[in-house]
Every structure is written in C-alpha cells, then in structure tokens.
Amino acid sequence: MPEEILASFTVKRLSILDENGKVDADLMPPFSDAEIGRMYEAMVLARTFDERAVALQREGRLGTYPPIRGQEAAQVGSALALSPAEWIFPSFREMGVHLTLGYPAAQLLQYWTGDERGQKAPERLNIFPFCVAVASQIPHAVGAALAVRYRRDPVAVVAYFGDGATSKGDFHEGFNMAGVFRLPLVFICQNNQWAISIPLKGQTASATLAQKAISYGFEGVQVDGNDPFAVYRATRQALEKARSGGGPTFIECLTYRMADHTTADDAGRYRSAEEVAHWRARDPILRLERFMAQRGLWSEQAGLEIKNRLTGIIDAAVREMEAIPPPAAAELFDTTVARLSPRQTAQRKG
Amino acid sequence: MAQLNMVQAINQALGDEMARDDRVVLLGEDVGRDGGVFRVTEGLLERFGSERVLDTPLSESGIVGAAIGMAAYGLRPVAEVQFMGFTYSAFEQLIAHAARLRSRSRGRFSCPLVVRTPYGGGIRAPELHEESTEALFCQSPGLKVVVPSGPYNAKGLLLAALRDPDPVLYLEPTRLYRMFREEVPESDYTLELGKARLAREGSAVTVIAWGSMLERVLKAVADYDAEVIDLLTLNPFDVEAVLASAGKTGRVVIVHEGARTGGFGAEIAATVAEEAMLFLRAPVLRVTAPDVPVPLAKLMDRYLPTSEQIKAALDQVLQY
C-alpha cells in the first residue's frame, strides 16, 4: 500500500494597512472617518496611559508595570470589535483593551500601585482580573464558553494571552477542549515575539503560532498585529462565527514589544538596538497617522491637539487614583470567602 | 429510609441537586456514559442529558479551569478528578484561581464549584491512585476541604458543598465507598461545612480523625473511654469542637493516613498546644503514615495507620 496524505494545511496571514499607510480597499472594514478617528484616539489614549504609567513607576508612584508600547493596534483593534456583553479573560498586558472598553483608567493605575480594588471590574463589563500565571486563564475562558452554550446566550468569550503562553499546558488543554466542544470562543494571541528574554524561536519550532489551532480542529489565522484594521476585521469575523455556532478561532497578532518586559526589566541585555529600531519604524500609531494624513484626517497639529486632550484625561485619572484612600486592613479579609471562618473573623479583628 | 452505601448516597445527592437547580452541571473524565470509574455518577447522563453531564477530554487542569469559568459565569459546576493523585496537574487552577477569584476580583466574581475526587489507600490500585495529600490543599484560604466518613454525612456534606458560595474540594474515601451501608434519608438535608461531628462520646482521651480513618478509629477505641471527633471539614476546621473535647479529656490523639510531616494533624496539634495547653495531661500524639511516598498494594498495610498503632497511642497518653 502506498503512503497517503491524510492532512495538509495552509496558514493565512491577513494584512490591510501597510507600513506606508496604504490600505487594501477590498479588505478594509467599512469604517466612517469618525470611526477611524475614534480608533486612532483609543490607540493614542492607550499609548498615553502607558507612557504615564512607566513615568509614575520611575517616580516611585506605581509598582512594577508591564508596558504595552507597540501593541496598541492589537489591543484597540480587537477591543473595538467586542460588545460590552462579551466575557473577556485577559493576561496582564492588555491595558489598551481595558481602556477601549471603558474600564476606568484610574482603577487600572490603582491596581498597578498594588491596590487590588483596581481589579474589581465595573458591573457593565465582564472582564476577569489580570492573570499573572501565564496561560492559566485560557481554561477559564473555555468554561465560560461552556456556560454560554449551556445558557444559549448570544455572546462570545475572548481570551487574550502572549506568545509565551502557547508553550504552556493550559494552552493545550484549553484549545483542545475548545475544539472538542466547538465552543463560542475567540483566542487572541499578541505575539510580541519576546517572553522576557526568550525570543519566539526559543519558544516554538512552529513557523507560525496560528497553525497550532489546526491541530485542535479549528481555524487559526495570523494577522499583522500592528495593523488595527486587520486585527479588527479578523476579530469581528471570529466573534460572528463564535456567536453563530461556528466554533472557536485563534488569531495570532504578530506585533512587537517595543518596551521592556516590565519596568523591572532591561531588554538591552538580550536584544539588539537594530531590532528595536526596525520595529519602531513599524509603530502601529505612525502607520495609522500616515493613512489618516493621506485621507486628510490627520496633521501634526491635529495630532498634537488630540495628544494634549488625552494627556489631560490621563492627568485627571492619575489625580483621581492618587486621591483614593489606601485600603483598610479589613480589605485583606473581606472578599476571601463569602462567610469568614471563626478563626478568620478573629484574625480580622487583629 | 433506604440503606445506602457512600457511592449511592453521593449519587443521590448529585441527582437531587441537579433536579432542584439547573445551574448544577457535572464535568470530568468518564463521568457520563461510563458513570465514572467508581460509578458515582451512574445514571445521571441518562437522566439529565449530555448538556449537564459532560464527558471531557483527559485534561485535569482543563477540567478544573473550565469549572472556574463556568462558576464565574453563574453555573454550579461539579468537576470530578478521577483520583486525587491527578489533582496535582490541576493544582495551579485550584490554588491560584479557584481559591482566589473572589479576592482577586474583590467580589466581582466568585467561584461556587465543587471538585470531587476519590482519595486514600487500601484499594489495590496503581501508583497515584491512593494518595492522601489533603494537607497540601488546606493552606489555601478560600478553598474549603471537606471529607465525609460515611453515607449519611456524605450526602449532607455534598449538598452543603453544592450550595456553598465558594469552592469546595470534596474528598471521597475510596476504601469506604462500598464498605458499609447506612440509613440515608431521601429528603433534602445539609450538614454545615466547618462543623465537626461527635462520633463517639468519652471522657479519658480525644481521638481526632476524618474520612477513611474514622471507621478504623471507631473499631480501635471500642474498649477505651475515648471521645472521637470526626472533623468532616478540614478547611476551615472546627477549632471550637477540638478545643472543647481536648479541654474535657486532657488527652489528644490525631489519626490521619497522609504522611506525618506537614500533615494536617500538625495544624490540629499546634492549635491544641496554643489554646488548650493548660488542660492537657499528656503530650498530643499523632498516628499517621510514615514520611514516604504512598506505596503499592504489597506494602500498603505497613503504610496505613493500623488499629494496633492507634491503640498503642491511646495507651501511651493514658499513662499520664
């Protein structure tokens, strides 16, 4: 008997907006000028927040903080496709998603000062607390999707994670269950190419991360993660598919972590200035500005005005955050369990 | 009232609660068509359908992690991990997430789930099928650890666990699954979590045990004036009941089948030392497994605490 080919596959890459600001008109989502302006402002807001958070950390006003710089297109582009009803399971580097969904900036900053009250999501948002244990949020998203399916709710579930997460067991276990049960899930990987000091090639021998989905029986697609239109389009399609019973999708957003892993890290120890410069030239915000300028939607002056306005918003958030009284000692206990044990009650009294 | 063994009592509790509350959903390996490897979930797939009894892939971290997401969404999942030795791959999910979700989200999300898992030695099974590492899970504030010792309390504790607003690890002593029957009311009843049971009254010595050791302890103390406390819940354990009995008898022996060092007996002994020392007439003793990995069948009798060891400890404290 001759050997047979039982499976073969292709991996798609989606790109709409190139580095020079030119778009593929066939693939471009039908955005109005106003919507493009809102997308731009959301990306600049995320950048402004991030710059301020890093500065506050340097001044000793914030704890260790993981910058999102360079990942604004992946975060804002995907978040703009979500509805507030969606259930979202972030890792810890998605502040741009939070801000775009309307999570209060003051509360995000509050968390990074070391105040866990910052993770109590507003009632209107179904967004889980940041997940520091890499990839372990993926099974939670699977469970929420099982519940969505059981309740026949018209929503999808979204899990965010990075390239490092794809090496973990919970990535496998979650993806496998998502495929077996054909769940209403969208997995969004921000492949920023570095997990602290380990580059992508030290993380996997796969040519792409997107192709990993194929082995779990569902679609994986790579998108240009610095292209907000491509990220938006892929996310939107995946959400529609999920909500209509078409099962899960894995979106690999190929992007770049322009900053250090955290404010406690020095990326100069393990990657070259040339590489960083290469990606700085591919900054997602620059790219969108070029596109908007060609359409007459952006100028240096207009950009400056927007930046100043958004800086004012972040200034106000910082003031609001710093005016929050520190947590009372009883905070340690009050949400540990619904009803404290006698021993915990005694400890709470101190 | 029907005479049921523990498997039947647990099965009845699950079925009754599923009928009462459509948020209760079972998931795990082989829990559906096969009814679970110990047949604890037998008949539930037929009765409630595959939307409520999910046969999952072989995926302990995935099962417990998914149960967390289901619970946060508003369901009341019951995850079965086939043997306690396989909870280790779900340890992160239990400790880093289930036990902390309420706290991490400052009450925005909670995690009302039950993880059921068979535990304990003496069933002639392969490696990692006879673990008793409950102490590992008891240092996780936010996670309740419950261990029934018979059919009656198995049902009442499980119904309480299923209605608890926080996560519960429910350890089922495999050796007792079919060892004996008890009268189990068909009616709905719960036993409050965190409350011990006075299994036998006595005045000369207090023996504290739980789960699989209870039956062995009750046989061993037959000729002693011993009070036996069945903890039923390890985390949080009933400090008041322990101290009351220690104060009454002045002698305490703790029996558990897990290894001695860092075992849950250490927490009880420390509590007695801190809070009841002035009532003690003798040192607090522990009868436990030795500090070695759980062996296979040929050495299990040498590993598990025996009736003779329990009696020797009683004799020793009664000398004072």
Interface residues (C-beta under 8 A of the other chain):
Chain A: W87 F89 E116 R117 Q119 K120 A121 E123 F128 P129 A133 S136 I138 P139 H140 A141 V142 G143 A144 A145 L146 A147 V148 Y150 R151 V157 G169 D170 E173 G174 N176 M177 V180 F181 D334 T335 T336 V337 A338 R339 S341 P342 R343 Q344
Chain B: V25 L27 E51 R52 L54 T56 P57 S59 S61 G62 V64 G65 A66 A67 I68 G69 M70 A71 A72 Y73 G74 L75 P77 S89 E92 Q93 A96 H97 L101 R102 S103 R104 S105 R106 G107 R108 F109 S110 P141 G142 K144 D164 P165 D166 G194 P236 V239 E240
